[in-house]
Structure formats: C-alpha cells, structure tokens
C-alpha cells in the first residue's frame, strides 16, 4: 500500500510538473519504484541487437584509448548507421520514463566523445580540409532529424512548447518544416537566433494579433472571412523581411514551408533555401496559412538583386500547405538526408485519430475496437472522396471532395509524434487572437507532451547534432587559420 501511494504521488507530480527538472525528478522516482532501473542496466534483450552494439562500443573505446586514430576514423566513417542494432526501437523507450538501456546510452556517448576528439585535437595526417570532408560525408551517410510542425490555427501555439523543450535540451533540429500555422512557427523560429529565442518563449513580447474579422459578405465573395492584411502585418512583425537564404545565414536553421497550388495543373511545393532562396519567409508563411474560405489565395513575394520586393511568379497563387502536404517527409529526405522525423501535430481534425502508443495509451484489447473503427472510417472515406473528386459535378463540390481526399490520404505522424490533449474550450479559441495566458497554457501543454519523448529523441539526434557542431567548429578553425595567414603575409 505504501508503494502504491508513493507511485500515485509521483504520477501526480509528473502530470503537474511546471518544468523539465521537476518532471524528470518524478520520472526517476517512478522508474526506481517500478523496477525500471534494473531493466536499464541489463544488456540482454530481444528488443535490440545488444551484442552488435557492445562490440562496436568496445572497438571504439580501444581505438580511442590506444590513440589508434586511423582505425578510429575508419570505424566511425563506415560503422555509424542510423538505428544500429534496432536501438531506435520504440519499445526500448516505453518501459522507462527517463533513458533506455544503459548500453545504448554509453555507446552514443562514446561515439560523440570520439567525434569531438577528432574535431578538436591535432591528429597526424588529418588536415582541416580532410576533417571537414570526413564530418560532412559521415553526416550525409548517417542522416539528420527534422522537426515538422502541423497546422492548427491558434492551437499551433502548442508548437512553441515543443520547440522550447527541445531547444533547452540541445535537441532542436537544424531542419524545420511547417504548414499553415506550423509554417508561421517555422518561419518565426528560423528567423530568430539562439540568443533571441528566450524572447520568443515569452508571450508578453510576442505579436499575437493575427486575426481580424473581415465580414461574411467578403467571405462569400472570395476575399476571406478574415482580414489578410492583419495577418500579413503580424507575420512581418514576427519574421522581419528576411529571405530563406538570409534567414539561414542568420540562424543556421533551414526553414521549409509547404504551399498548395490554386490551379489544378500545378503541384504542391516545398519552399526553402534550396528551392526558393530569394523568396520572403513571411510571404511563404502567409500563403501556407491561406486556408480556403478563411483567407484568399496569395501571390508569393521575393527580393530582387537590389533588395526591392516584387512578385514571384505573378501568374500563380497558393493556399494552405496542409491541404495537400501537411508533413513533407519524403521531400525533406531528398533535400537534407533526413532519417528521423519529429512531428508536432496540433491539427484538431487529426489529433483524435492519432495512435498514442509510446505516450500514455497502450494498444490493448480494450481500445482495439476504437482503432479498428478509426481505420475503417479513414479507408472508406478516402475511397468515397477519391470517387467524388474524379466524377462529381458541380465544380465546387469536386474541388471540396479533392481537398477532403488529400486530407484523409496524408500521413500525419512521424517517427516520433507529439500531440496535445484537447478539451472543448481549446476548439473555441482556434480562430481568435490568443491571449498571453492561452499561449502559456498551450506552451506548457507542448512541453509536457515532449518531455516523455526526450530520451528517444536524444538517442536518434545526439550523434547527428554532434556531427553538425563538428562541421561548424572545423569551419571556424579554417577561417581562423586563413586570418592568421593573412596577418603573416602582411607582416612579411
């Protein structure tokens, strides 16, 4: 009875934790009381290939300790593989609330220590140019994580809590993608440096007035129920006048924004520094947030050679990116070698259908009928709307059927999916300007939903983040060396 009461006490603390430190303290106590500490210390398990990981760890340690740098380089270059030995298996992170098998954590730590050593210390026959090529090639081979932010109107402020939780733990991916409300959050994040992020997490300093009622008549006439000029002013105040290229140079973050075409003979696009370097970030976010009926379609804007703002492909207009491509996973894989996706999902029409395995719920015989019903609804709904979008008349109904088909046919989850627990009052605030109190509430909801995922995210992201930092430090060393050479040549 005493043990049960203590477990209940810490579960309450877990649910009500105001920050990660308090959450982690309660989670560690629960891991101890529930016997998960012993489970983490035991290497053998049929959930992963523990012999393979043990062998890799032993070799890396030996090469590092014996200063056998050539073998250490080769072992890292050819042996680093995403999800080695199935160490990313979701089941390895659902038993314990903090951490996973000690062997996996030790292996990842050893890999990162070896990479940092090769980066920061002189190594015979390993020039800075060779180091840069080594780390770049290894990162390309290993892959990197991406954070994808869904739509959700004002409920998208949930994403701020997810971003904050990842940033505070040093796990915020360099590649950020978003659609609709998620595009706004991606644009704001991608135009703010790390030094500016604390202000981003303070609702009192944010520009929150994005919604302004436009009138029912204007909505019927195609001008949108909401005033797009108000939203545009909000986005420009929050993002500045940066292009995708300028934003990356400023922050080192790759912004990716999904937009959908108005014309049927155009395909959805992912706007980013690779595909549209001179496009204004706020313009892309405005288009991605143009929900049909709520806001009118948008002509994208760019900067020319002189820095003047002018239309980009003036004949084309774009709307809400979540209609066709809420989560552009495949495109990100091709552009950035993404191998692991963290999805912050706040869309109110999606969250109720998410399978929350690995979070709070378990797939059991008790809830199996509900999962089966949801799957049947999605399957038959896709079939019905696919038929209607190809054959039905009038044109308006055909277009609506096409949008509903794409909504139901999309994938809305990632390797890790972080989602809120909505209550009815949340839905009533979707199309209104969020107050600072509401933003704080949604941010805390986002943080609490992220904290249980930190261990799994760290296992997937720590090595790639270390490789990214190594590339940055080697570039700095090369820049400093060139500066020293210039000083010497001037002295001579």
LUMTOR-387001 format. One record per residue (C-alpha): x, y, z. Coordinates in pm, whole numbers, plus 32768, in hexadecimal, padded with zeros to 4 digits. Example, Ala and Ser with C-alpha at 12.3 -4.5 7.8 and 13.67 -1.06 7.14 Angstrom:
2
84CE7E3E830C
85577F9682CA
END
This chain:
492
800080008000
811F80EF8054
81C180A87F06
807A80DE7E4C
803C822B7EF9
819D82A37EA6
816E82407D3B
802783017D2D
80D2842D7DCE
81E484387CC9
80EF84017BAD
803485397C1E
817D85F87C2C
81CA857C7ACD
807F85FA7A44
8099874C7AF2
820E87917AC4
825189007A6A
83A688B979CE
8480879E794F
855687897A8A
842587477B66
839786557A64
84E085957A4E
8503857C7BC8
83A984E17BE5
83E983FF7ABA
852E837B7B50
847C832B7C96
8371826E7BD7
847A81B17B12
851481447C5C
83C880E17CFC
835380237BC8
84997F607B9D
850980087A5C
8666805A7ADC
86C47EE97ADE
86327EC07980
870F7FD878FB
884A7F3A798C
88087DE578EE
88A47DD57792
87FB7C9C7706
86A87CD57664
85F27C5B7530
85947DC574E3
86E97E18744D
88317D7A73D8
88F17DB77518
8A1F7CE074B4
8A597DB6737E
8A487EFD7442
8B2C7E727551
8C317E0D744E
8C227F6473A8
8C47801174F9
8D727F387559
8E297F817412
8DF180F77427
8E6F8100758D
8FA680387537
8FFF810D7408
8FC7824E74CC
908B81E67601
91AC81567535
91B9828B7454
918681B57322
90EF82D87265
90EF8239710E
901981167183
8F4382027250
8EFB82D5711B
8EA981A3704A
8DCA81107157
8D038253716F
8CF482916FFA
8C7E81366F94
8BD280C570D2
8AE681E0712A
898C817870BF
883E82067120
878181177206
88AB802C722A
883C7EDF72B9
86D47F6172CF
8737804873ED
8626813B737D
8516803A73BF
83EF80F3745C
83C17FDB7559
8517802E75ED
849181827653
8339812576D3
83AD805577FE
8471816378B4
840982D078CB
856F835478CC
867582B177F3
868A81557764
87848037776F
88C880B0780A
898D800576F4
88E480D975E9
8920821C76A6
8A8E81C376E4
8AC481707575
8A3082BC7501
8B02837B75FF
8C3E82CB758B
8BF68318741E
8BC48489746C
8CFE849C7543
8DCB83FF742B
8D3D84EE7328
8D83861A7407
8EE785A47442
8F31858072CF
8E9C86D87295
8F4C879973A9
90A686F873BC
91C886E772C5
91CD85907224
92F4851B714D
92A8851B6FD6
915185B3700F
914787186F8C
9029880A6FC6
8FB687D86E5F
8FB1865F6E93
8EF8868B6FDE
8DEC875E6F3A
8DBA865D6E26
8DB685436F28
8CA885E26FFF
8BD5864E6ED6
8BE184F76E33
8B9684496F7E
8A6C852E6FBE
89E784F06E5F
8A0683786E96
8978837D6FF7
885E84756FB6
87BE857B7092
867285BD7142
856A86B570D7
84568760719C
8308877470E5
81F9885F7162
8090882570F6
7F70891770C5
7E73896971D3
7E2A8AE071CA
7E5A8B7C7325
7E818A2073B8
7FD18A1F7302
80628ADF7429
8088897C74B3
81BC896673D0
826C8A72749B
8271898C75C8
82FE886D74F9
840A8952746A
846289D775C5
8483887A765B
856B88077543
863B89477540
8677893E76B7
86FC87DA7698
87DB882D756B
8708874D748A
865E884973A4
869887D1723D
873D88B4713F
8634885B703D
84D988E7708A
83A388B66FB1
8245893C6FDC
80F6896B6F34
7FE08A626F82
80078AC170F4
813D89E570FD
81CF8AB36FDF
81A68BEB70B3
825A8B4971D7
836C8AC270F2
839A8C1B7058
83AF8CC571AB
84A48BC17231
857A8BC770F6
85A68D417100
860A8D547271
87658D0572EF
87A18C357427
87E78D7474EA
868D8DF6748A
85C98CB974DA
85848D0C764A
84B68E3575D2
83FD8D4E74E4
83918C7A760D
830B8DAA76C9
819F8DE8765F
81AE8F4976E6
82A98FAE75D8
81FF8EFB74B3
81288F9573A2
7FE98ECD73D4
7EDF8F8E7314
7EC48EC971CE
7D478EAC71B4
7C568FBC714A
7AF28F7970D8
7AC08FDF6F6D
79488FB06F54
78658E9F6ECD
78248F516D84
79968F6C6D31
79BE8DFF6D8C
78AC8D9A6C99
794A8E746B8A
7A958DBA6BAB
7B518EC56C6D
7B5E8DED6DA6
7AA48DF56EED
7BDC8E806F95
7CA88FB36F3A
7DE68F3D6E8D
7E8F90906EB9
7E7E90607032
7F258F0B7016
802D8F966F29
808590AE701A
80A08FAF7133
81898ECC706D
826B8FE87000
828490637166
82E18F0671E0
83C88E9B70C3
845C8FD87034
84AF90026EC2
85998ED96EA0
85AC8DF46D74
85DF8C7F6DA7
874F8CAC6D51
877D8DD26E3D
86C88D1D6F57
87B08BF16F3A
88E58CCE6F37
88618D797070
87F68C4C7140
88828B10709E
87238A7C7096
868A89F86F55
85218A706F37
843789A06E5F
82D28A0F6E19
81C4894A6D61
80D589FD6C76
7FBD89766B9D
7F6D89F56A3E
7E218A8F69DC
7E388A186872
7DFF88A66832
7F28888C6742
802188EF6850
80B68811695D
80E8885F6ACF
823788FB6B20
832988F76C3F
83BF8A536C5B
85198A616CF7
867A8AE26CCB
86C289DB6BC1
85898A096AED
85388B7C6B27
86648C2D6BC4
85F18D916B73
84888D636BDF
84198E266D14
83D38D416E3B
82A28E066EAD
820E8DED6D4F
82328C716D4E
81958C586EAA
80768D3B6E3A
802D8C566D13
80478B1A6DE5
7F518BAC6EE2
7E548C136DD6
7D448B1A6E37
7C408B1B6D1D
7B128BE56D89
7BCB8C7F6EB1
7CD78D366DE7
7CF38D6F6C6E
7E098CD46B99
7F5E8D7C6BA6
80588DF66AA4
81B38DA96B2B
82B08EC36B50
842A8EC96B26
85548FB46B33
8607901669F2
8779906869C5
874791C36A59
868191476B85
853791C76AFC
83FF90F56B41
833D90796A13
82588F5569B4
82E88DFA6983
82378D4D6860
81238E50685B
80358D6F6795
802B8C6868A8
7F778C7169F6
7F9A8B856B1C
7ECF8B226C4E
7EE08A566D8F
8001895E6D84
7F5B88636E6B
7E48881F6D6C
7F30874E6C92
807787296D52
805B87586EC9
819B86906F07
828B868E6DD9
835E856E6E5C
83D584DD6D0F
8440862F6C87
850986756DC2
85B485246DA3
862A857E6C45
869986E16C96
873B86B76DED
878785436E1D
867E85396F2D
866A83E46FCF
8592843070FD
845C8508711D
83D385B37253
826E8621720F
81BA872172E4
805186DE7284
7F4A87DC72EF
7E4787BC71D7
7CF587927286
7C7286AA7175
7DA585C9719B
7DF585B6730F
7CC484DE736B
7D2E83D9726B
7E9883BB72DB
7F0E8273736A
7FB782D874AF
808A81A274E2
81CA8204758D
811A8325763C
800D82E5773E
7F2881EF7694
7F7680837646
7EE97FBD7526
7E227EB875E2
7CF17DE175AF
7C267EEE7661
7C6A80007561
7CA27F21742F
7B387F4D73B5
7B6080C973B2
7CA180B172E9
7BF37FC971F4
7ACD80BB71CE
7BB981DF718D
7C7781167087
7B3380B66FD7
7AB9821E6FD1
7C0082936F37
7C09817A6E36
7AA5819D6DB9
7AB283196DD0
7BDF83236CE9
7B2D82426BF0
79EE83126BEE
7A9B84626BC5
7B8683D56ABC
7A54836F69F0
79AA84C16A22
7ADB859269C9
7AF884E16879
798A84D16811
78A585B868D2
781287006856
77F388276899
795C889C689D
794F89276A00
78E687D66A8E
79F5872B69C3
7B0088136A52
7A8287E56BB5
7A85866B6B84
7BE986816B01
7C5B87406C34
7BAE864D6D21
7C51852A6C68
7DAD85BE6C8E
7D6C86066DFE
7D05849D6E40
7E1484056D61
7F3884B66E0B
801F84316F13
80078506704C
8104845F7131
827D8436713E
837F835671E2
83208416731C
81D284C9732A
818E85CA7438
802386317461
7F4B86EE755C
7E2286757625
7D0F875F75B2
7BE087C67679
7AAC886D75E8
7B1489CB7654
7C4D89AD757D
7B7D898D7441
7ABD8ACA7493
7C048B927487
7C7F8B147335
7C218C467265
7C5F8D577366
7D938E1773D2
7E378D5174EA
7E6D8E037633
7FBF8DE776E3
7F158D0177E1
7E968C1B76CD
7FF08C12762A
80918BB57776
7F8E8AA277A6
7FCB8A11764B
81458A2E766F
813C896D77B7
80618868770B
816B884E75FB
8287882E76F4
81D5872277BF
8187865E7684
82F78670761B
83A586147761
834D849F7751
83E6849675F2
85338537764E
85ED83F07685
858B83607534
85D084A7747F
872584BE7523
8780835D74B3
872783B2734C
87A68518733C
88DA85317419
89D284A1731D
8955857371F8
895186AE72D1
8AB986627337
8B1C863D71C9
8A75878A7175
8B2F8839728E
8C78879B7221
8C45882070C0
8C09897B714F
8D408970722A
8E2088F37110
8DA18A0F7033
8DF78B04714A
8F558A6F7168
8F888A906FEF
8F0E8BF96FF8
8FF88C4E7119
911B8BA87066
90DE8C786F2D
90D68DB07005
92248D5670A4
92BE8D176F4D
924B8E6D6ED3
92EB8F127004
94348E5C6FC6
94388EBD6E54
93FD902A6EAE
951590236FB0
96038F9E6EA9
END
